[in-house]
Amino acid sequence: MDLICCQGIDRENWKQISALINKGNWDKIFILKNKNAENFEFGDNCEMVEIDSQMPLVELKREMREKLKSKIGKEFEVALSIVSGNGKEHMALISALLEMPVGIKFAAFTKNGVEFVN
C-alpha cells in the first residue's frame, strides 16, 4: 500500500510523519509539501510533491490530482496521514483522491505502532 502524507508549515507534527514512514511497510511514499514549509528529510524512500497552498481550493485539488494520478498507479486504496497541514490542504487532497478514485485508510503512528483509524 502507498502512503501519502501532508507536510504543512506546522513543524511540530513532522516527527509523527517521520515515525509513520519509518515504522510502516509501504510500497511508495509521497509527501505533499507546502511550498512554504521548511525542508525536512523524511528519507530517501520518499518522493516530495510540492504544492502551492495559496491557490484557490478547486485549483489546489486539481493540482494535487494531476500530480498524484500517475504516481499512485492502479492502487485501489492508499494510506493517508493528514496530521500535518491545514484544513484547505486536507480538503483538497481527500477530494482529489476520491475523484481518482481510490479508497483512503487514515494512518497514524501510536504507542502501538502504525494503526489505521477508519
C-alpha positions as CSV (number, residue, x, y, z in Angstrom):
1,M,0.0,0.0,0.0
2,D,1.2,3.5,-0.8
3,L,1.4,6.2,1.9
4,I,0.5,9.8,1.2
5,C,1.3,12.5,3.8
6,C,0.7,16.2,4.0
7,Q,3.6,18.3,5.2
8,G,2.4,21.7,6.2
9,I,4.2,24.6,7.9
10,D,3.4,23.1,11.4
11,R,6.8,21.7,12.2
12,E,5.7,20.1,15.5
13,N,3.8,17.4,13.6
14,W,6.7,16.3,11.3
15,K,8.0,13.7,13.8
16,Q,4.6,11.9,13.6
17,I,5.1,11.7,9.8
18,S,8.6,10.5,10.2
19,A,7.7,7.8,12.6
20,L,4.8,6.6,10.4
21,I,7.2,6.5,7.4
22,N,9.9,4.6,9.2
23,K,7.8,2.1,11.1
24,G,5.4,1.2,8.3
25,N,5.7,-1.2,5.5
26,W,4.9,1.0,2.4
27,D,5.2,0.3,-1.3
28,K,5.7,4.0,-2.1
29,I,5.7,7.2,0.0
30,F,4.6,10.6,-1.3
31,I,4.9,13.8,0.8
32,L,2.7,16.6,-0.4
33,K,4.9,19.5,0.8
34,N,3.5,23.0,1.2
35,K,6.0,25.1,-0.8
36,N,6.3,27.5,2.2
37,A,7.3,24.7,4.6
38,E,10.9,24.3,5.6
39,N,12.8,21.4,4.1
40,F,12.8,18.2,6.2
41,E,14.4,14.9,5.3
42,F,11.9,12.1,5.7
43,G,14.1,9.6,4.0
44,D,15.4,8.5,0.6
45,N,12.3,6.4,0.0
46,C,10.0,9.4,-0.1
47,E,9.0,11.4,-3.1
48,M,8.4,15.0,-2.4
49,V,5.5,16.6,-4.3
50,E,5.4,20.4,-3.8
51,I,2.0,22.1,-3.7
52,D,1.1,25.8,-3.6
53,S,-1.4,26.1,-0.8
54,Q,-2.1,29.8,-1.7
55,M,-4.1,28.5,-4.8
56,P,-7.9,28.6,-4.6
57,L,-9.3,25.3,-3.2
58,V,-10.6,23.9,-6.5
59,E,-7.3,24.7,-8.3
60,L,-5.3,23.1,-5.5
61,K,-7.4,19.9,-5.7
62,R,-6.8,19.8,-9.4
63,E,-3.1,20.3,-9.0
64,M,-2.9,17.5,-6.4
65,R,-4.9,15.1,-8.5
66,E,-2.8,15.7,-11.6
67,K,0.5,15.4,-9.6
68,L,-0.6,12.2,-7.9
69,K,-2.6,10.5,-10.6
70,S,0.3,8.9,-12.5
71,K,2.3,8.3,-9.3
72,I,0.0,6.1,-7.3
73,G,-0.8,4.0,-10.4
74,K,-3.6,1.5,-10.1
75,E,-3.9,1.3,-6.4
76,F,-7.4,0.7,-5.1
77,E,-6.6,2.1,-1.7
78,V,-3.9,4.4,-0.1
79,A,-2.9,5.1,3.5
80,L,-3.2,8.8,4.3
81,S,-1.8,11.0,7.0
82,I,-3.2,14.4,7.5
83,V,-1.6,15.0,10.9
84,S,0.3,18.0,9.3
85,G,-1.1,20.7,7.1
86,N,-4.3,22.8,7.2
87,G,-7.9,22.2,6.5
88,K,-7.8,23.6,3.0
89,E,-4.9,21.2,2.1
90,H,-6.7,18.3,3.6
91,M,-10.0,19.0,1.9
92,A,-8.3,19.4,-1.5
93,L,-6.2,16.2,-1.0
94,I,-9.1,14.0,0.1
95,S,-11.3,15.3,-2.7
96,A,-8.5,14.7,-5.2
97,L,-8.0,11.1,-4.1
98,L,-11.7,10.3,-4.1
99,E,-12.1,11.8,-7.6
100,M,-9.4,9.5,-9.0
101,P,-11.0,7.3,-7.4
102,V,-9.0,5.5,-4.7
103,G,-10.1,4.4,-1.2
104,I,-8.5,6.0,1.8
105,K,-7.3,4.5,5.1
106,F,-6.3,7.1,7.6
107,A,-2.9,6.1,9.1
108,A,-1.3,7.2,12.3
109,F,1.7,6.2,14.4
110,T,0.7,5.4,18.0
111,K,2.2,3.7,21.1
112,N,1.0,0.5,19.4
113,G,2.8,1.3,16.1
114,V,1.2,2.0,12.8
115,E,-2.6,2.0,13.1
116,F,-5.4,2.7,10.8
117,V,-8.1,4.8,12.3
118,N,-11.1,4.4,10.0
